[in-house]
Amino acid sequence: MNAKNLENSINATLPPTPYYVLDEAAIVANMKIIARLCELSGAKALLALKCFATWGVFDVMQPYLHGTTSSSLNEVRLGYELW
């Protein structure tokens, strides 16, 4: 197999790019820590959409957080529609 065939073979098995692989168990573990801190302190935790707008895992995070923050109209819309 030449290099071009190998490259085509590898590319055929990968999903289209760009893509992100998220560890849902790690996200839940972190959310549980945040929820516990909120419980102990009385603070409220918000998701800053500016730094993490990966809406594909909002449903996993939502039970542990109190809402979202927004610094643009598009972020307001994302928070309103998907949170």
C-alpha angles and dihedrals in degrees: 000000000000125000094261093052090047091051092049091048092052093045091051091061097048124083117247114279143280098046136146128215112213125191103225093190090055091048091051091047090053092045090053090054091050092047091051092050090051091049093050097043104031090236124139120230121217130190110237103218090196090070102029119024096152094137092182090082099037090105089057093048100039098082090059102044134064100222144298139287124223136195099179139038091252091054090049089053093047092050093046097046101039106026 
